[in-house]
Structures are given as structure tokens and as C-alpha cells.
Amino acid sequence: MNDSIKYFSGTAIYRNSFNLQQLSSGQKIELQLGRLTAMAKVKVNGIDVGGVWTAPWRVDISAAVKPGVNEVEISVVNNWMNRLIGDRNIPVNQRTTWSPVIPYHADSPLQPSGLFGPVKVTGLPL
């Protein structure tokens, strides 16, 4: 595990592109995110198309896609559990978080964080 991000809490941004060979009017096109922790916002071609915070982790991207190359940006936000655990490993005066109740210890298991996928575009031939 990369120690520089081991206890990260915040937003990770994933970017990629896909190519649509054809685009039929009125057809619903979805971006299926697979699995993630804990919520995500999606942009396609710079247009905010929505967010997800529960399964089935799908977003309707019909209004933003176009024939040809489409750019996707997925911002995934985790909770602060890992940061709280990380801060339990350093002196109090160096900690970046504070809470009146912290149910975690320095050796508590970390929460998997990020976009695990698989990410798929459904609705049209790619």
C-alpha cells in the first residue's frame, strides 16, 4: 500500500474516454460504475450528469453523450474513517482531524476506498 495515500480522505478524480460508433435519438445510455466507496459525481463531456451514493451505482448519461469520442470524469468521495485511523498513529498536535468521539484505533482495519469498477457504458454499440 502506498503510505502517502494510505489514510487519504477526500475526493479522487478518475478520467477516461470512450468512443460511440452511433447514437440513436431517444435511446437511454447509462454509465455503470460497478462498485465504489462511498459516493460519486459524474461528468460527461464537461456536463454534470448526476451522482450516486447507493447500488446499483448507475448514471443516465444520455443527455451528454455524442457520436465519436466522449470524455468522462468520475469524482469519488470516501468518508473520513481512514483519516481518523491514520491520525491515531501520530501525536495529537500533528493530527488533521478532530471529533469528540472516535470509534477507531491506530490498528483498526482501513476501509477500501475509490472506484473499483468495472465501469461500463450500456445502451449502444461502442
Beta strands, then each sheet from edge to edge (+ up, - down):
strand 1: 11-20
strand 2: 30-32
strand 3: 35-37
strand 4: 39-44
strand 5: 47-52
strand 6: 58-60
strand 7: 68-77
strand 8: 114-117
strand 9: 120-122
sheet 1: 1+ 7- 4+ 5-
sheet 2: 6+ 2- 9+
sheet 3: 3+ 8-
end
